[in-house]
Amino acid sequence: MSTTTPITPAAKVERTPASTPGGPRVKREKILVTVRLRPLSKKEQSLKDQVAWECVDDHTVVLKQFSHDRTNSSAQYTFDKVFGPTCPSDIVYEEGAKEVALSSLRGINGTIFAYGQTSSGKTYTMRGITERAVNDIYKHIENTPAREYIIKISAMEIYNEVVKDMLKPDSGPLRLLDDPEKGTIAEKLEEQIVKDIAHLRHLIGICEAQRQVGETSLNDASSRSHQIIRLMIESSLKESSGCVNSYMANLNLVDLAGSERASQTNVEGSRLKEGCHINLSLLTLTTVIRKLSDGKRSGHVPYRQSKLTRILQPSLGGNARTAIVCTLSPALSHVEQSRITLSFASCAKEVTTTAQVNVVASDKQLVRQLQREVARLEAELRTPEHSAFSNSEVMLMEKEIQIKKMEMEMEELKRERDMAKSQLDELQRKVQRDQIGRHPMESSSCRVAKCLTFSAQSRNPLRQSSTVPSMLVHEIRKLEQLQVQLGEEANRALEVLQKEVACHRLGNQDAAETIARLQAEIKEVRAIRSLTREVDVRDVVSAPQVGANLKEEITRLHSQGSTIANLEERLENVQKSLDKLVMSLPTISYYKEDLTKSSKTTSKRQKILPLTSSGTANRPQHIRAPCSHSPTSREALEPDVENKAPENNLIPHENISGSGMATPSKSEDGNVSSREDTPGYRRSSSVNMKKMKKMFQNAAEENIRSIKAYVTELKERVAKLQYQKQLLVCQVLELEANETVSCSSEHEETISDLPKSPDSWRLIFLEQMQQIVQLWDICHVSLIHRTQFYLLFRGDPADQIYIEVEIRRLNWLQQHLTSVSNASPARVGDDSSISLSSSIKSLRQEREFLSKRINSRLTEEEREKLYIKWQVPLQGKQRKLQLVNKLWIDPNDREHIEESADIVARLVGFYEGGNVAKEMFELNFALPENKKPWLLGWQPISNFLRL
Ligand SMILES: Nc1ncnc2c1ncn2[C@@H]1O[C@H](COP(=O)(O)OP(=O)(O)OP(=O)(O)O)[C@@H](O)[C@H]1O
């Protein structure tokens, strides 16, 4: 069982017909009129009354002939359906009411009512219909789990011309008010939200119990009031599709009081008064129906003469599908009353209504939806992005720390370099001093060698004196070399570090700017939210105001779309900089580790032998600035990280005896570790490069994923906004069109009519086409457009919508051109692209264009024939242009139009290019992208559509 959830009453409900992009598809249809003949009642049987009526087939009821009754004249009435005395209520509902009842689930208002004399079976019939309709509605709801339904009920009765609330009997008489949007409404009428079918049945039961019933001679329980039970059915898609629209329709179940003759009902006093009111309101109803059936909608229809007709106004010729079941007593004694009923039914079947799908976009709903959207946006900006923000901020801080560390390491390196240099100087000075003191002719190395030999011999007398000096000399040379290399290395490292620091500073600045930009975007979104709040407090507005508001809304949506596009762009940038950042991280980390290692190595070595190098020969190959080009890409760096770094850290163990340096080895999992990891070695400088790299990679990928997801969402949102924008465009178009067409409502009715018979459609088509041709002429529409349209739409009923749209467009254009030409010169100047003169100019250019094609498209013989036929002097100047100037100039001559279209089609080559797609005139009002010069004549519309 699907239950409904309560909603707060909508502040304003905008009813828009199910909008096709070209405007409302107004469907005019006739009221469904059926007749139900009840069996003779027991009373009638006891009075030996006779059955006067017979249902001869499913559609016809006939008055029988009685020989003894001279006044009795035969009569036959035909309706959509006629139900005989034995027909069960199921069939009456199925064939006489179901379609209308279920339309309400699709957003189409429906009204079902029973009309007939007292005791003819109205209440009996309406009870059957109501019960089945309720069952069907809930069955439909159960079978449609994708939609959420909200059903509300209200009930009123009109008793002695006083409206009463049947769900709140103590509330007293209700006033009828005219709502500009909803029509006539009963003030303070109770609306109850229905929880489920049992609740609905219970509430209907309460209404039944409240009903004014009295005994008359014809009916023991005669309804003395008109009862209107109204179900308000609203439905929307359950999933959060982002669509703010839902359907809303009212289903009115009306049980009228019966018309009666005081002489027959034998009433007096209050019953008589009731009867008078009943008869009066029914009389007004009959008058209204009669007027409407005449087809003279423009004339005065006295809806306001009774409360019943005021309330039922939309159901009588308005936005609703209506079914009337006329109930008849079969008794001969009631023949006259039955005739009156049948005459009412005959009029009613000529009445047409314009049922529309009511797409509801209440301000509240819209605002709620927009608020949700804004909240979601903000949340997104806070979560994925904002976390991306936070990530960026955290990363920025981390990088700052790295920079600080690097700077400190630089200082340390400088200090070590200077120390090594001073020690070397000191050593050299010492050697020099010794050398000078002993043998001035020997080279310094020899001097050092001798000195060292001497000291070595003195410490270790067992050593061979000849090997020691050569070793020392070798050592000193090596030290000298190392000193130079160390100096170079330190300078290079400093250089790289400086670049690195500069680069990160720049990156930090970029990221900070991006964050600031994104924060500005959030502010923008907030501003939009406050705008939507303003919409909430807006009151009822008139159609032009709504049009203006919608235009504003479209502009806003445009800007919102572009804002989101900007956001997308910004995010792409952020994504790129994050990529860059992430790419640089392994390098930095590696470099940092490397550097730390290097510095540690150096300092460690320093303690034992200050001038020992850590494989400096290969060092420059893997000291790379992350901001430098090719070598800094992650791919380029990986081999360095995994393979070269350990090698570079390899220090020949023999050379540095007692240094305590470990030889790094590569483990199976790719980790680069020193031998200190293994037992016997001190665990300290393990560099898990692969793990680290993976960590950074994961973090980077995670960031990129979340950003991509957000970008996708943004794109979806842009699509949704565009969809909303299109809807709004349609609404504006409709409003504009309504304004344009309101002055010629008769015309609209004609074009909106969906004729049932092909003959009537043909007639309407010819009439509409004639109108279109005239409007083309008035509006100076492109000849090629006219030709295309004229040749494409030849009267197929499926083309009706195109015809309708074309008429709307042209009506708008005509009005627009008129208003522009009436405007002040300044105004015309402003709007010159849509002016009459620009249209005429375009048309002239098009005629010139067509004339130039005559020679290439027509043979000489054909040309001659045409000149003769179109009375162009054979010897005259500019014959081609003269000929083209004669095309499409007489909108009232069908033959002329036909021939003009034929010639233009040949000149443009329509026949060669195959069929022109009807979609070219598609309802979204879009012109083909590859707009050809000859479509310039249609420019005003395209300008209009750009809005
Ligand atoms: N189709 C039918 N089959 C059998 N009985 C019927 C049928 N229609 C009506 N009746 C019976 O006829 C009687 C009068 O019917 P009902 O009260 O519905 O008439 P009504 O038109 O609503 O009268 P009123 O206008 O006075 O309220 C009732 O007893 C009802 O049960």
The ligand as a MOL file (V3000), in Angstrom:
LIG
                    3D

  0  0  0     0  0            999 V3000
M  V30 BEGIN CTAB
M  V30 COUNTS 31 33 0 0 0
M  V30 BEGIN ATOM
M  V30 1 N -29.6780 1.6040 -11.7480 0
M  V30 2 C -30.4160 1.3130 -10.6750 0
M  V30 3 N -30.6940 0.0420 -10.3600 0
M  V30 4 C -31.4050 -0.2480 -9.2870 0
M  V30 5 N -31.9020 0.6440 -8.4420 0
M  V30 6 C -31.6810 1.9420 -8.6700 0
M  V30 7 C -30.9060 2.3370 -9.8020 0
M  V30 8 N -30.8270 3.6660 -9.7860 0
M  V30 9 C -31.4740 4.0880 -8.7170 0
M  V30 10 N -31.9880 3.0680 -8.0440 0
M  V30 11 C -32.7850 3.1850 -6.8330 0
M  V30 12 O -33.6740 4.2670 -7.0280 0
M  V30 13 C -33.8410 4.9870 -5.8610 0
M  V30 14 C -33.5400 6.4390 -6.1110 0
M  V30 15 O -32.2400 6.5480 -6.4510 0
M  V30 16 P -31.3030 7.7630 -6.0190 0
M  V30 17 O -31.5380 8.1400 -4.6220 0
M  V30 18 O -29.9800 7.4200 -6.4180 0
M  V30 19 O -31.9440 8.8690 -6.9310 0
M  V30 20 P -31.4620 10.3490 -7.0340 0
M  V30 21 O -31.5090 10.7070 -8.4570 0
M  V30 22 O -30.2110 10.5500 -6.3550 0
M  V30 23 O -32.6120 11.1250 -6.2970 0
M  V30 24 P -32.5490 12.5530 -5.6080 0
M  V30 25 O -32.2760 13.5110 -6.6560 0
M  V30 26 O -33.8990 12.7460 -5.0680 0
M  V30 27 O -31.5360 12.4820 -4.5860 0
M  V30 28 C -32.9580 4.3810 -4.8370 0
M  V30 29 O -33.6900 3.5440 -4.0080 0
M  V30 30 C -32.0040 3.5890 -5.6370 0
M  V30 31 O -31.5510 2.4330 -4.9310 0
M  V30 END ATOM
M  V30 BEGIN BOND
M  V30 1 1 1 2
M  V30 2 1 2 3
M  V30 3 2 2 7
M  V30 4 2 3 4
M  V30 5 1 4 5
M  V30 6 2 5 6
M  V30 7 1 6 7
M  V30 8 1 6 10
M  V30 9 1 7 8
M  V30 10 2 8 9
M  V30 11 1 9 10
M  V30 12 1 10 11
M  V30 13 1 11 12
M  V30 14 1 11 30
M  V30 15 1 12 13
M  V30 16 1 13 14
M  V30 17 1 13 28
M  V30 18 1 14 15
M  V30 19 1 15 16
M  V30 20 2 16 17
M  V30 21 1 16 18
M  V30 22 1 16 19
M  V30 23 1 19 20
M  V30 24 2 20 21
M  V30 25 1 20 22
M  V30 26 1 20 23
M  V30 27 1 23 24
M  V30 28 2 24 25
M  V30 29 1 24 26
M  V30 30 1 24 27
M  V30 31 1 28 29
M  V30 32 1 28 30
M  V30 33 1 30 31
M  V30 END BOND
M  V30 END CTAB
M  END
